[in-house]
Every structure is written in structure tokens, then in C-alpha cells.
Amino acid sequence: MKIRLVLIGLTAACAPLIPEPPRGGPAQAAQPTAAAATATAAVQPVPYEDQSFEGWKQGFLARHGGANRAAFERELAGLSPDPSVIRLDGNQPEFSRPVGAYVQNAVSAQRIAEGRDRLMSAPVAAEQRYGVPREILVGIWAQESAFGQVQGDHDVIRSLATLAHDGRRRDWAEEQLKEALTIIVEGRAPRSRLKGSWAGAMGQSQFMPDNYRRLAVDGDGDGVVDIWNSPADAMSAANLLNNAGWKRDQRWHYEVTLPRGFDYALAEGERQPWSYWAQRGVVLSRGGAPSTAEQAEGATILLPQGANGPAFLALPNHYIIRRYNNSVAYALAIGMTADGIAGRPGLVAAWPDEAPLSRDQRLGAQRALAAAGFDPGGVDGIVGSGTRRALRGWQQANGLTPDGHLTAALADRLIAEQR
């Protein structure tokens, strides 16, 4: 089979959500070098503070157009912001719904059954070449586009321009927009094909433009990299995960049972070998032990719904999945779908039944944490690793179990105490 690799590189989060801003966690978006930042600053005739769309557009062209400025300008002509993109950006389900509700919806018996059917016909070459199990790839395929059936119909150029103009993640969105426009200029795909999610992710595997240019491969050997119509090409997800450091023949997690008196402040902290956790009384919920190779890896304890929900030993491959989408809920959904497809048993512990967090609760809790001296890493309504870390500090200071889990009741308490 012919495999054509595009220039290989890696950046974080090629999925339909905007990844949480870098806060020192394991999966971050690539940042520009100091030299690049200096060069960018030198060609910025329109101030960033100018929030008019036209003002932003002219600034973008000055910063990123270069030799392609005229071509970029033609593609951006007549464009206006898409209000639905901003609305969707503020209500990403991976960060607003309880993790258990998100996972149970994603890991349905119907999806697992269809995944098993797809597994029988899924291209095996990607698994053989990159070492990523087919059930993981099929899980991503299911979650990202329902096996190609729901790829999104947003104009990728307009979506990314909207996000860049909005400014929450301007540098990231502008870089993705530049990559999307370059796809057109280079003739890799016409503008009409660049349809996808509200966040700019494209095709059956929902690749962001930068990863399409660098990591998408011609899986079916027809000389075209078509992640929209070719399942074999969509399996380029294996190349992305491999380049992120996928560990062959290792699991992504184990469900664990924590002992009475466990120090919940250790959760989502520094990665440690299995011996460290075993010495603290952690056991696999279904017995046994990780493989020899897995025991040597650094792993963390995850508490997606706090001390009252399931606990997981997150191995390196968990964080590799999050290079696709930097969300604990997303990684759990992919991993548990893959487990179901592979015939592994489900969870021992049950998910707590909790109300979702409103955007006002998420923003209010972050503001309250910051005001109390516990930096969440930004007030953006996204309950990511920075918010969970800040919440653990606040919980410890207030004599609460420091599990870093923000419930609606806890958010309301935080907000009330800061009034």
C-alpha cells in the first residue's frame, strides 16, 4: 500500500473543541518561538485591541499573509463572523456536562455494537504501521463523526476567522486559519471541501488544518489525502497518535479502587510508577496488576467526578488521546468505547448523578477562586486542569476533600462567599 507522509509535526488538540489554554498540563497547544513572536510584532499595523472584524482581518493579513497575502485576502473577502460559533465555544459539552453523563451518552451499547461491525472492515494498515489499536481508531472515528455521517457543515475559514476575531484563543485560531488558507493555496483541497465543525475540525477524523497538512496520509493509495470521503485516509488519526508518543501494547487506563484515607490532593498530580500508587493502597478494581511495561510508566490518578465517582489510573496513552482533544471526558469516552469494542468489561463503580454546570456557574467559580488567591489559569468557563488544581487548593484550605471536582452546589458556594 502506498503511504504518502506530509511534513510531520505535532500540535495539540485536533478535534471539534477548542482545547483548554496551556496551563502546564500534559497536552498543550504549540506556542510560537520567541523569534517568530518578534517577527510577528514587527508587521502589525492594526492594533490587537481593534475589535472590528475588518480591523482584525487586516491585522491577520499583515501578520500571516506573507507571500500568500493576496490569495488569503481573496478567500476572506466578504466574510463576516458566525455568531453560532461563539455560542458553541462557550458551551462545550466536554467541559459543561458531568463527565459521567457525557461518557454514558458517548459509550452506548449501540455505538459499541456498530464499532465492532466497523472494526471488521476498518483498514488494518494503520494499526500495523503505527501501533495504535484499531479499536482506539474506531472509537475516535465514532466519536468524531459517527463513522463519517456527521462531519459538520460549517465553513472552516469562517469559523476560524470568527474564533480569531473573538480573541479567547486568538494566536491558536489565527495559526489554524493560516493553515486552512494554505491548504487552499497549495491545492490540497478546494474551499468548497473545507467544511467541518464549528471549531474548524474537518473530515471523518475531524483533523484541525495544521494536522491535516502535516499528519494526514494517503491511506488508500489513490494519490489524494481525502479525510472527508476515504475511511482509510481518515485513519490518519493513527499517525497523529503515533507522533504524539503512543505506547505500543499498553493500555490507556485501569479503573482503580482507592483506600480509606487516600490523599485526594495527589490526584491529577505528578506522574508516578505503579509501585508508588500500590504503596498507598491503590488496587485495580478488577484485580491483577498492570503489565511490566505499564508499571514502569509514570501514571496519575484521575477522579473525573470527584471522590464519589469512579477512579482511574491514567497511563501515558490516556494523555496521548488528549492530544486529539484535551478533555478528560473525551479521553474516557474514546478509551471506554475502545474497551467495549474489544470486549472488556465495563466499570465497577457507578457514575454519580449530578446536575450540569451553567456557564455562569463555571465563570463565577473561576472568578471566586482567583479572588480567593487560587489561580485557575484564566476565567474562560472551561473547567480544565488549571481550575481543578485551584479548586483542590481551595478545598484543602477550607477543610473539604480536595478532589478538585466542581459541582453545581460547590460553584454556588464559591460564588456566594465572594459576594
N, C-alpha and C positions, 0 to 999 in steps of 0.2 A: 504494500500500500504506500502510495506517495504521501509524504508528510512535508509540508512547507511551513517552516517556522518563521514568523515575522520577528524582527528585532526583539529580543526577550528582555523584559524588565518586570518590575512588580511594584504596584501601588496598592493601597488598601481599598477595601470595600467596593467591589464591583457588583452591586446589587441594587434593587429598586428603592433603597432608602439612603438618605444622606447619613454617612457614618458619623458617630459622635466625634466632636472635636478632639484632637490629640491631647491627652492628659497623662502621658507617661504609661499608658496601658500597653498590652502586648500587640495590639493591632491598630496601627495608626496610618493615616494618610501621609504620603510622601510630602516632604516640605522642600521648598526651593533652597538652593545653596545661597551662601552669602553673596557670591559673585553674581548669581542670577538676580538676586534681590536688588543689588546695586545697579545692575544694568536696567532692570525694570523701572527703578525710580528715576533713571535719567531720561526716560521717554514717557513722561506722564503729564501731558499738557492740561488735562482736565482733572481737577482735584477729586479724590475718592469721595469727599463729602457731598459732591454734587449728586443728589439722588434722582435727578430726572433721568428717564430711561435713555434719552438721546445723549445726555452728558456722559452717562456710564458707557454707552456704546462707543462714543468717540474715544474715551479713555481706554477701553478694551482694545480697540484697533491700534491705538498708539503703543500700548504695552505689548501686544501679542501678534499684531498683523505681520510685521516684518516684510519679507518679500511677497507674502501672500495677502497683503492688506487689501488690495483691490478685489481679489476673489472673495475674501471674508466679508467685505463691505457689501458685495452683491448678495450674498446669502442672508445677510442681516437686514437688507433693505425692506422697509415696510413692516418690520417686526414690532410687536407690542407685547408687554408682559402678559402672562397667563395667570389670572387670579386663582384658578383652581390649584395650581402648583404650590402657591404659598399656603393655601388652606391645607393641602395634603401634607406639606412639610411639617406643619405644626401639630399633626395628629397621627404620627407614625404608629401603627399598632404594636410593633415590636417593643415600643417604649411606653405606651399608654395603657395597654391591656395587661391584666395579671398574666404572668408567664404561663401559669398552668392553663388558663383559658386559651391563650394563643397556641400552646403546644397541642392541647387536646383537639382543637379545631384543625390544626395542620396535620396531625398524626392520626388520621381517621382510618378505620378499617377499610373503607372504600379506596382510599389513596394507597394504602399498603397493598391491597389486592391488585390494583392497577399497576403499582410499581413492580410487583412480582411478574406480571404479564410483560411489562416493558423490559424487565431485566433479561428475559429470554431472548429478546430481539435487539437489545442495546449493543452498539459496537463494542467488541472486546479489545480492540487495538489500543484504545486509550488507557484501559486498565493495565494492559501488558506493558505499554511503553512508560507510563508514569507512576505505576504502583498504587494508584488510587482505586479502592474497591468500586466495582460497578454499582453496588447498592448506594454508596455515597453519591455517585454521579447521578443516578436515577432519582435519589432524594432531592438533590438540587434542581434537577430538571422538573420534578413535580412541584416543588415549592415556588420556583421562579416563574413558571409559565403554564402550569398544569399540562405538562408534556407538549408544549408548543401551542396550546389552544388559546392562551391568554397572554399575549406578548405586550399589550399596551398599544394605544393608538395616539399617544402624544407626539407632537413634533419635537424630536430630541433637541434640535437647535433652539427652538423657542423655550423649552423647559429649562435648559441650562442657562440661557440668557436671562430668564426670569430669576432663577436662583442666584446668579451672579449679581444682578442688579439689586436684589433684596439684601444681600450683604452678609447674611449669617455665616456663610462659608464662601465668601467671595473668591479667595485665592483658589480654593479647590474647584469651584464651579467654573471659573474662568479657564483653568487649565483643561478641564473636561470639554468645555466649549471649543477651545482651540484644537483639541484632538479631534472632536467631531467634525469641525470645519475642514481639518486637514484630511480626514477620510474622504470627503467630497473632492477636495482639490487634487488629491493623489489618484482619484478614480477608483478607489477601492469599493465604493458603493455610492449610488446616486442619492440626492437629497430625499427623494420620494421613499427610499427604503429606510431612512433613519427615523423609524417610528419605535416607540418604546414606552417605558414607564414615565411617570411624572418627574422622576429624578434623573432621567437620561439613560437608563439601562436598556439594553437592546437585545432582541432575539430570544430564542428558546432558552438560552442560558443566562440571559439578562446581563450581558457584559457592558461595563462602562466603556466609553470611547477609547480611553487610554489603553485598557486591557485588550480591547478588540485589535488595536493597531499592533500591540506588542506580543500578545499571547494567543490570539485566535489562530487555529491551524486548519489546514485543508484536510479534514478527516476522511472524506470520501474520494479524494484523489482526482477531482474534476477540474482542478486548477483555480477554483474560486473558494474564498472563505465566506461561506454563507451561513451564519448562525441563525438566520431567520427561517430558512426552509430546509436545512440539512441537519437531521439529528446527529450524524457523525461529526459534523463541524461544531455543533453545539456542545459536544463532549470535550471541547477545548477547555472546559472547566477543569479537566484533569491536569492540563498544562499549567493553569493558574495555581492550583493547589500544590502541584509538584514544585513549582518555582518558589512557593511560599515556604517550602520545607517539609512537605508531607512525610511522615514517618511510615515507611512500608511495614506491613504486617503488625501494626499496632492499632489498638482501639482508640476511640476518641474520648471515652469516659468509662467509669464504672459508677453505678449507684452505690452509695456507702451509708452505713449507719454510724451515727456519732454517739460517743458515750455520754452518760450523765456528767455534767460539769465541764463539757467541752468548751474551750475558749473560742467563742464565735468571732472574736476580733481577728482570728487567724484566717478567716475565710477571705478568699479572693486576694490574698496577700502574696508574699514571696513564694515562688515555686520550690517545692521540696521533694526529695525522693520518697518512695513508698515507706521506707523504714522510719522516716520522721513521723509520718502520719500513723503508722502502726504502733509506734511507741506511745502515741497519745490516745490510743484506744479506738482508732478508726478501723472498721472492718467492712469488707464488701458485703452488701446486703444479701447477696445470694451465695455467700461463702466463697472459699478459694482465695486466690491471690492473683494480682496482675502477673503477666509474663515477666521473665527475667529482664528482658529489654525494657519493658514498661516500668518495672520497679526502679530502674536506674535513671529514668527521666524525672525532670522536675515537674511536679503536678500541684494543682491548687484544689482547695475545697470550695465548691460553689453552692450557694443557698439561694436559688432563684426566687423562692417565695419565703425566705427567712427561715427561722428556727423551726417553724411548724410545717414546713413543706419538705419535699424530697431533697436529699443532699447528694452531691456528685463529686467524684474525684476527676477533675478535668485534666486530661493528658494533653501533650503538645498538639495533637491533631484537632482538639476542640478549638484551639486558638487559630489553627490554620483554616478551619471552616469560617471563622470570624474574619479572615481576610477577604472573604466573599461578602460578608455583611456583618459589621461589628456590633452584634447584638447577641446576648446570652440566649434569649428566647429563640432567635433564628437558628443558632448553632444546635440548640437542643432539638428543635423541630427536625433539622436535617439528620442529625445523628440518630434520633429515635425512629424516624421514618426508615432510615437505612437498617436499623436493628430489626424493625418489624419485617422488612423485606427479606432479611437474612434469616428470619425465623427465630430470633432471640426473644426471650420473654420480656414482658413489659415491666413497669415499675412496681416495686414492693410498696413504697409509701404513696399515699394519695395526695393530690394537689388540694390545697385549701381553697374554699370558695370565697372569693373576695370581689369587692366592687372595683371597677376600673377607676383610674385616677383621671380627673379632668385636667385640661391644660392649665387652668387657674390654680389647681392644687399643686401641680408639678412646679410651675413657675414660683408660686408662693412659698413652697417648701424650700426651693433653692435660694430664694431671697432671704428667707428666715435663717437658713444655715449660714449663709455668708454674713448676715448681720450679727450672728452669734459667734462669729470667729472661726467657722468651719467652712473652708473654701470648697465649693462644689465644682470649681473649674469653669464657671460660667453659668449664667442664668438663661437657659435656652429651652426649658421644658422637656429636655431629654434626660431621663433617669439612667445615666450610664455609670461607668466605673468611678468617675470623679464624685458624682452625687452620692453613690453608695459609700465611698470612702469617708466623705464628710459626715454622712449620717451615722456611720459607726462611731466616729469621734464624739458626735453629739449624744448618741445613746450611752456611751461609756460615761460621759460627763454627767449624765442625768440618771445614772443607776439603772439603765434599761439593758436588756440583752442586745449586745452590739452585733446584730446580724445584717445591718445595712439594708434592711428591707423597708421600703416606703409604702405604707398602706394609706388608704384614704383617711382613716382616723388619725394616724400619726401626722400626715400632712396638715390636717386641720389643727392639730395641737400646735405644731410648729408655727403655723400662721397666726394663731390666736396669741401665742406667747410673745410675738414680735409686734403686736399692735399697741 
